[in-house]
Amino acid sequence: MENKKVEVLEEREDFVCYNKKGKSGVFKCDTESVSGAVSQRACVYCGARVVLNPITDAYHLVHGPIGCSSYTWDIRGSLSSDKEIYRNSYSTDLKEKDIIFGGEKKLTKAIDEIVLKHHPKVIFVYSTCIVGVIGDDTDAICKAAENRHNIRVIPVKSPGFAGNKSTGYKAACNAILNLIGEKTDEQKIHAANYLGDFNLAGESWIIQSYLKKLGINVLAKITGDGNIDELVKAKRATLNIVQCAGSMGYLAERMEEIYGIPNVKISFYGLEDTRNSLLKIADILGNEDIREKTLKFIEEEESKVKKDLEYYRNRLQGKSAAIYVGGGFKAISLIKQFRELGMETVMVGTQTGKKGDYDTIRSLAKEGTVILDDANPAELEKFILEKGADILVGGVKERPLAYKLGVAFCDHNHERKHALCGYVGAVNFAKEIDLTVNSPVWSYL
């Protein structure tokens, strides 16, 4: 690996640059977001809302201008098997007068109104950019509301410019820890928590069905299709299974420190990662019966999808892909998935990747692969064209760019409505890549 050559980018701070000597540049993903900056990243509030909003029976009150409340899970793909409360969004709708004289009274009134009309178990109160500037004491207001109404009112410190999207993940994880509470002497439950899956297109249900067949029960889903009662019991689990380390790695580490729950980081995207993840979980549980069930299950499931994946591989062999996604864990899995389909990854970048993610990406990347850290649209366009990618995998912001360049596109973000994880997801992914890459529309451009 030491001699592997990975394309050297310009010596600029907005790239993570690897050269043949292994020297790296500055990680832009770790810097704070700046209002008006040329970046693909979202803000702290966005990161917090992504993690907390899928809790199906929680109420979400945004303390700030009405525009921030438009960012809700209703426009995304998270599904619920129970309550639909999470699809609503509440706001204090701060105006110019509130900014001058403070919005604390308005926040107190908003909390009281939600309690009166809806009788919630938990209200999450998000501080946005304006609140970070005017200095409303949301901690004190939430504490007073808890005493007044005898429910949990939890502040989420998420002013948009006070960090980056990863900072928002951490703020949400701290709010979850606040909800779970301190360690108790309650007896442990022989079950696992499933962290970092937001149940996009029902993906959490797919993985839970796998675990159930292996004899592994899920105690709390954090947070896709999760609920308050589950979260409160989460500290009694014996294992944390972490699907998205970028958003939930911090929570898993803190839960190990506070409650003594070990964790395992996995990924269920693609055959290779799904296979390795199931075996890793079986090995950690240390149960020979579970391991035997796991080996048999993997063999059966892979045999079911083998024919379909061979068909798509024959159609996609030799095509090239560009990847630009949120977290490093997803980018790593996508490189492996494209390799399974006989495709080469020529460009890969993330918005919130860490050094360890980029080290792994570098070890997987072939010679000449461009590796980007928090790139802007102009940079993405430059390298997609230079490397001649046949498809771009990204989020909703990257779709217009791909179509503008006459390049196929695959949505791998929170807006999608079809499952891409596990064995069924591997086939869905291959089918979508084939449909878009081999579409006759490109012959007319």
C-alpha positions as CSV (number, residue, x, y, z in Angstrom):
1,M,0.0,0.0,0.0
2,E,2.9,2.4,0.7
3,N,3.8,2.5,-3.0
4,K,0.3,3.1,-4.2
5,K,0.0,6.3,-6.1
6,V,-3.0,8.4,-5.5
7,E,-3.5,11.6,-7.5
8,V,-2.0,14.7,-6.0
9,L,-4.4,17.7,-5.8
10,E,-3.5,21.3,-5.6
11,E,-2.0,22.4,-2.3
12,R,-5.1,24.1,-1.0
13,E,-6.9,23.9,2.3
14,D,-10.2,22.8,0.8
15,F,-8.8,19.5,-0.3
16,V,-7.5,16.6,1.7
17,C,-4.4,15.8,-0.4
18,Y,-2.6,12.5,-0.5
19,N,0.6,12.1,-2.5
20,K,2.8,9.1,-3.1
21,K,4.7,9.8,0.1
22,G,1.5,9.6,2.1
23,K,1.5,13.3,3.2
24,S,-1.9,14.8,3.8
25,G,-3.2,18.3,3.7
26,V,-5.7,20.1,6.0
27,F,-9.1,18.4,6.6
28,K,-11.7,21.1,5.7
29,C,-14.5,18.8,7.1
30,D,-13.2,19.6,10.6
31,T,-13.4,23.4,10.3
32,E,-16.5,25.4,11.3
33,S,-19.2,26.2,8.8
34,V,-19.3,29.9,7.8
35,S,-22.4,31.7,6.6
36,G,-22.3,32.3,2.9
37,A,-19.2,30.0,2.4
38,V,-18.8,28.0,-0.8
39,S,-19.4,24.5,0.6
40,Q,-21.6,21.6,0.2
41,R,-22.0,21.1,3.9
42,A,-25.1,21.7,6.0
43,C,-25.1,23.5,9.4
44,V,-25.0,22.4,13.1
45,Y,-28.8,22.6,13.4
46,C,-29.1,20.3,10.3
47,G,-26.9,17.7,11.8
48,A,-28.8,17.7,15.1
49,R,-32.2,17.5,13.3
50,V,-31.0,14.6,11.1
51,V,-30.3,12.5,14.2
52,L,-33.2,13.4,16.5
53,N,-36.1,13.9,14.2
54,P,-36.8,10.2,13.4
55,I,-37.8,9.6,17.1
56,T,-41.4,8.9,16.2
57,D,-43.2,10.3,19.3
58,A,-41.0,13.2,20.2
59,Y,-41.9,16.9,19.6
60,H,-39.4,19.2,18.0
61,L,-39.6,22.9,18.8
62,V,-37.2,25.1,16.8
63,H,-36.3,28.3,18.6
64,G,-35.5,30.7,15.7
65,P,-36.9,32.2,12.5
66,I,-39.6,30.2,10.8
67,G,-37.3,29.3,7.9
68,C,-35.3,26.8,10.0
69,S,-38.4,24.8,10.7
70,S,-38.9,24.0,7.1
71,Y,-36.1,21.5,7.5
72,T,-38.2,18.5,8.7
73,W,-38.2,14.7,8.2
74,D,-41.4,15.0,6.2
75,I,-39.4,15.7,3.1
76,R,-37.1,12.7,3.7
77,G,-37.4,8.9,3.7
78,S,-37.5,7.9,7.3
79,L,-40.5,5.6,8.1
80,S,-42.4,4.8,11.2
81,S,-44.2,1.7,12.4
82,D,-46.1,3.6,15.0
83,K,-46.5,7.3,15.7
84,E,-46.3,10.1,13.0
85,I,-45.7,12.9,15.4
86,Y,-42.1,13.4,14.1
87,R,-43.5,14.6,10.8
88,N,-44.6,17.8,12.4
89,S,-42.4,20.8,13.1
90,Y,-43.0,23.6,15.6
91,S,-41.3,27.0,15.7
92,T,-41.1,30.1,17.9
93,D,-41.0,32.2,14.7
94,L,-38.7,34.8,16.0
95,K,-39.2,38.3,14.4
96,E,-37.1,41.5,14.5
97,K,-38.7,42.6,17.8
98,D,-37.8,39.3,19.4
99,I,-34.2,39.6,18.2
100,I,-33.9,43.0,19.8
101,F,-35.7,42.3,23.1
102,G,-35.0,38.6,23.4
103,G,-37.1,35.5,22.6
104,E,-37.3,33.8,26.0
105,K,-40.9,34.7,26.8
106,K,-41.9,33.5,23.3
107,L,-40.1,30.2,23.9
108,T,-41.8,29.7,27.2
109,K,-45.2,30.3,25.7
110,A,-44.5,27.9,22.8
111,I,-43.6,25.1,25.2
112,D,-46.7,25.7,27.3
113,E,-48.9,25.7,24.2
114,I,-47.4,22.3,22.9
115,V,-48.0,20.8,26.4
116,L,-51.6,22.1,26.6
117,K,-52.6,20.9,23.1
118,H,-50.6,17.7,22.7
119,H,-49.5,16.3,26.1
120,P,-46.0,15.2,24.9
121,K,-43.6,12.9,26.6
122,V,-40.5,14.8,25.4
123,I,-39.9,18.1,23.7
124,F,-36.5,18.8,22.0
125,V,-35.8,22.6,21.8
126,Y,-33.3,23.5,19.1
127,S,-31.2,26.7,19.4
128,T,-30.6,28.2,16.0
129,C,-28.1,30.9,14.7
130,I,-30.2,33.8,16.0
131,V,-30.4,32.4,19.5
132,G,-26.7,31.9,19.5
133,V,-26.3,35.6,18.8
134,I,-28.9,37.1,21.2
135,G,-28.0,34.7,24.0
136,D,-31.4,33.4,25.1
137,D,-30.9,31.0,28.1
138,T,-32.6,28.0,26.7
139,D,-31.2,25.7,29.4
140,A,-32.9,27.6,32.1
141,I,-36.2,27.9,30.2
142,C,-36.3,24.1,29.5
143,K,-35.5,23.3,33.1
144,A,-38.3,25.5,34.4
145,A,-40.7,23.9,31.8
146,E,-39.8,20.5,33.1
147,N,-40.5,21.4,36.7
148,R,-43.8,23.2,35.6
149,H,-45.2,20.3,33.4
150,N,-43.4,17.2,34.8
151,I,-42.2,16.1,31.4
152,R,-38.7,16.1,29.7
153,V,-37.9,19.3,27.8
154,I,-34.4,18.9,26.4
155,P,-32.3,21.8,25.0
156,V,-30.3,21.0,21.8
157,K,-27.5,23.5,21.4
158,S,-27.3,23.8,17.7
159,P,-26.6,27.4,16.5
160,G,-25.8,26.8,12.8
161,F,-22.5,28.6,12.7
162,A,-21.1,27.2,16.0
163,G,-19.3,24.3,14.2
164,N,-20.3,22.0,11.4
165,K,-22.7,19.2,10.7
166,S,-20.6,16.8,12.8
167,T,-21.0,19.3,15.7
168,G,-24.7,18.9,15.3
169,Y,-24.5,15.1,15.5
170,K,-22.6,15.5,18.8
171,A,-25.3,18.0,20.1
172,A,-28.0,15.5,19.3
173,C,-26.1,12.6,20.9
174,N,-25.7,14.7,24.1
175,A,-29.5,15.4,24.0
176,I,-30.1,11.6,23.7
177,L,-27.8,11.0,26.7
178,N,-29.8,13.6,28.6
179,L,-32.9,11.7,27.8
180,I,-31.5,8.2,28.7
181,G,-30.3,9.6,32.1
182,E,-27.7,8.4,34.6
183,K,-26.5,4.9,35.1
184,T,-28.8,2.7,37.4
185,D,-28.6,-0.7,39.0
186,E,-31.3,-2.1,36.8
187,Q,-30.7,-5.6,35.4
188,K,-29.2,-5.8,31.9
189,I,-31.4,-7.0,29.1
190,H,-29.8,-9.6,26.7
191,A,-30.4,-7.4,23.6
192,A,-28.6,-4.9,21.4
193,N,-29.3,-1.3,20.5
194,Y,-29.1,-0.4,16.8
195,L,-27.5,3.0,16.4
196,G,-27.1,5.3,13.3
197,D,-29.9,3.9,11.1
198,F,-32.6,6.4,10.3
199,N,-35.0,3.8,8.7
200,L,-34.7,5.3,5.3
201,A,-37.2,3.4,3.1
202,G,-37.6,0.9,5.9
203,E,-33.9,-0.1,6.0
204,S,-33.9,-0.5,9.8
205,W,-36.7,-3.1,9.4
206,I,-34.6,-5.1,7.0
207,I,-31.6,-5.3,9.3
208,Q,-33.8,-6.1,12.4
209,S,-35.3,-9.0,10.4
210,Y,-31.7,-10.3,9.8
211,L,-30.8,-10.0,13.5
212,K,-34.0,-11.6,14.6
213,K,-33.3,-14.7,12.4
214,L,-29.9,-15.0,14.1
215,G,-31.5,-14.8,17.5
216,I,-30.4,-11.3,18.3
217,N,-33.1,-9.0,19.8
218,V,-33.0,-5.2,19.3
219,L,-33.9,-3.2,22.5
220,A,-33.7,0.4,21.2
221,K,-33.6,1.8,17.7
222,I,-31.5,5.0,17.8
223,T,-33.1,6.8,16.1
224,G,-34.9,5.5,13.0
225,D,-38.4,4.2,14.0
226,G,-37.3,4.6,17.6
227,N,-39.5,6.0,20.4
228,I,-39.1,7.5,23.9
229,D,-39.8,4.4,25.9
230,E,-37.1,2.5,23.9
231,L,-34.5,5.2,24.4
232,V,-35.0,5.4,28.1
233,K,-34.3,1.6,28.4
234,A,-31.3,1.8,26.0
235,K,-28.8,1.9,28.9
236,R,-29.8,-1.7,29.8
237,A,-28.6,-3.3,26.5
238,T,-25.5,-5.5,26.3
239,L,-24.2,-4.3,22.9
240,N,-24.5,-1.2,20.7
241,I,-24.5,-2.0,16.9
242,V,-23.4,1.2,15.1
243,Q,-24.4,1.6,11.5
244,C,-23.3,5.2,11.0
245,A,-20.2,5.9,13.0
246,G,-20.1,9.5,11.7
247,S,-23.4,10.4,13.4
248,M,-23.4,7.9,16.3
249,G,-19.8,7.0,17.0
250,Y,-19.6,9.6,19.8
251,L,-22.9,8.3,21.4
252,A,-21.6,4.7,21.3
253,E,-18.3,5.8,23.0
254,R,-20.1,7.8,25.7
255,M,-22.6,4.9,26.4
256,E,-19.6,2.6,26.9
257,E,-18.1,5.0,29.3
258,I,-21.3,5.7,31.3
259,Y,-23.2,2.4,31.0
260,G,-20.5,-0.1,30.2
261,I,-22.1,-1.1,26.9
262,P,-19.5,-2.3,24.3
263,N,-20.0,-1.3,20.7
264,V,-19.2,-2.6,17.2
265,K,-19.1,-0.4,14.1
266,I,-20.5,-2.0,11.0
267,S,-22.0,-1.3,7.6
268,F,-24.8,-3.1,5.8
269,Y,-24.2,-1.6,2.4
270,G,-23.0,-4.1,-0.2
271,L,-22.4,-7.8,0.0
272,E,-18.9,-7.6,1.4
273,D,-19.7,-5.2,4.3
274,T,-23.0,-7.0,5.1
275,R,-21.3,-10.3,5.3
276,N,-18.4,-9.0,7.5
277,S,-20.8,-7.0,9.7
278,L,-23.0,-10.0,10.5
279,L,-19.9,-12.1,11.3
280,K,-18.4,-9.4,13.4
281,I,-21.6,-9.1,15.5
282,A,-21.8,-12.9,15.9
283,D,-18.1,-13.0,17.0
284,I,-18.6,-10.2,19.6
285,L,-21.6,-12.0,21.1
286,G,-19.3,-15.0,21.5
287,N,-22.1,-17.5,20.9
288,E,-21.3,-20.5,18.7
289,D,-24.9,-21.1,17.9
290,I,-25.4,-17.6,16.7
291,R,-22.2,-17.9,14.6
292,E,-23.4,-21.1,12.9
293,K,-26.8,-19.5,12.2
294,T,-25.0,-16.5,10.8
295,L,-22.8,-18.5,8.4
296,K,-25.9,-20.4,7.2
297,F,-27.9,-17.2,6.8
298,I,-25.2,-15.5,4.8
299,E,-24.8,-18.5,2.4
300,E,-28.6,-18.6,1.8
301,E,-29.0,-14.9,1.3
302,E,-26.0,-14.5,-1.0
303,S,-27.2,-17.5,-3.2
304,K,-30.6,-15.7,-3.6
305,V,-29.1,-12.5,-5.1
306,K,-26.1,-14.1,-6.9
307,K,-27.9,-14.5,-10.3
308,D,-29.2,-10.9,-10.3
309,L,-25.9,-9.4,-9.3
310,E,-24.1,-11.3,-12.0
311,Y,-26.5,-10.0,-14.6
312,Y,-25.9,-6.4,-13.5
313,R,-22.2,-6.9,-13.2
314,N,-22.0,-8.1,-16.9
315,R,-23.8,-4.9,-17.9
316,L,-21.7,-2.5,-15.7
317,Q,-18.2,-4.1,-16.1
318,G,-15.6,-1.4,-16.9
319,K,-17.8,1.6,-16.1
320,S,-16.4,4.3,-13.7
321,A,-18.0,6.1,-10.8
322,A,-17.6,9.3,-8.8
323,I,-18.7,9.4,-5.1
324,Y,-19.6,12.4,-3.1
325,V,-21.5,11.7,0.1
326,G,-21.9,12.8,3.7
327,G,-20.0,10.4,5.8
328,G,-16.8,8.4,5.3
329,F,-18.4,5.1,6.2
330,K,-20.8,5.3,3.3
331,A,-18.0,6.3,0.9
332,I,-16.0,3.3,1.9
333,S,-18.9,0.9,1.5
334,L,-19.7,2.4,-2.0
335,I,-16.1,1.8,-3.2
336,K,-16.5,-1.8,-2.3
337,Q,-20.0,-2.1,-3.9
338,F,-18.8,-0.6,-7.2
339,R,-15.9,-3.1,-7.1
340,E,-18.4,-5.9,-6.6
341,L,-20.1,-4.7,-9.8
342,G,-16.9,-4.6,-11.8
343,M,-16.8,-0.8,-11.7
344,E,-13.9,1.5,-10.9
345,T,-14.2,4.5,-8.5
346,V,-12.3,7.4,-10.0
347,M,-13.3,10.1,-7.6
348,V,-14.4,9.9,-4.0
349,G,-15.2,12.6,-1.4
350,T,-17.1,13.3,1.8
351,Q,-18.6,16.2,3.7
352,T,-17.9,15.0,7.2
353,G,-15.2,12.3,6.8
354,K,-12.5,11.9,9.4
355,K,-8.8,11.1,9.0
356,G,-9.4,7.4,9.7
357,D,-12.0,7.4,6.9
358,Y,-9.6,8.9,4.4
359,D,-6.9,6.5,5.4
360,T,-9.3,3.6,4.6
361,I,-10.4,5.2,1.4
362,R,-6.8,5.6,0.4
363,S,-6.1,1.9,1.0
364,L,-9.0,1.0,-1.2
365,A,-8.4,3.5,-4.0
366,K,-6.7,2.6,-7.2
367,E,-3.9,4.5,-8.8
368,G,-5.1,7.9,-10.0
369,T,-8.2,8.1,-7.8
370,V,-9.0,11.7,-6.8
371,I,-9.8,12.0,-3.0
372,L,-11.7,15.2,-2.0
373,D,-12.6,16.7,1.4
374,D,-15.6,19.1,1.6
375,A,-15.5,20.1,-2.1
376,N,-17.6,22.7,-3.7
377,P,-19.6,22.3,-7.0
378,A,-16.9,23.8,-9.2
379,E,-14.3,21.3,-7.8
380,L,-16.7,18.4,-8.2
381,E,-17.4,19.4,-11.8
382,K,-13.7,19.7,-12.6
383,F,-12.7,16.2,-11.4
384,I,-15.9,14.4,-12.7
385,L,-15.0,15.7,-16.2
386,E,-11.3,15.1,-15.9
387,K,-11.7,11.5,-14.7
388,G,-14.6,10.8,-17.2
389,A,-16.9,9.3,-14.6
390,D,-20.0,7.5,-16.0
391,I,-22.1,8.1,-12.8
392,L,-22.1,10.4,-9.7
393,V,-23.4,9.0,-6.4
394,G,-24.4,11.8,-4.1
395,G,-27.3,13.7,-2.4
396,V,-30.0,16.0,-3.6
397,K,-27.6,18.9,-4.0
398,E,-25.4,17.0,-6.5
399,R,-28.2,15.8,-8.8
400,P,-28.4,19.0,-10.9
401,L,-24.7,19.1,-11.3
402,A,-24.6,15.5,-12.7
403,Y,-27.4,16.1,-15.1
404,K,-25.8,19.4,-16.2
405,L,-22.7,17.5,-17.1
406,G,-24.6,14.7,-18.9
407,V,-23.6,12.2,-16.3
408,A,-25.8,9.5,-14.7
409,F,-26.8,10.0,-11.1
410,C,-27.7,7.9,-8.1
411,D,-29.3,9.4,-5.0
412,H,-27.8,7.8,-1.8
413,N,-29.0,10.5,0.6
414,H,-31.8,10.8,3.1
415,E,-34.4,11.7,0.5
416,R,-34.5,8.4,-1.2
417,K,-37.5,6.1,-1.1
418,H,-36.0,2.7,-1.8
419,A,-33.8,0.6,0.4
420,L,-30.1,0.2,-0.4
421,C,-28.9,-1.8,2.6
422,G,-28.6,-5.5,3.1
423,Y,-29.0,-8.1,0.4
424,V,-32.2,-6.7,-1.0
425,G,-30.5,-3.3,-1.0
426,A,-27.5,-4.7,-3.0
427,V,-29.8,-5.7,-5.8
428,N,-31.7,-2.5,-5.7
429,F,-28.5,-0.5,-5.9
430,A,-27.2,-2.5,-8.8
431,K,-30.5,-2.2,-10.6
432,E,-30.5,1.6,-10.1
433,I,-26.9,2.0,-11.3
434,D,-27.7,-0.1,-14.4
435,L,-30.9,1.8,-15.2
436,T,-29.2,5.2,-15.1
437,V,-25.8,4.4,-16.5
438,N,-27.2,2.3,-19.4
439,S,-30.1,4.6,-20.1
440,P,-30.4,5.5,-23.8
441,V,-30.8,9.1,-23.0
442,W,-27.0,9.6,-22.8
443,S,-26.6,8.7,-26.4
444,Y,-28.5,11.8,-27.4
445,L,-26.1,14.2,-25.5
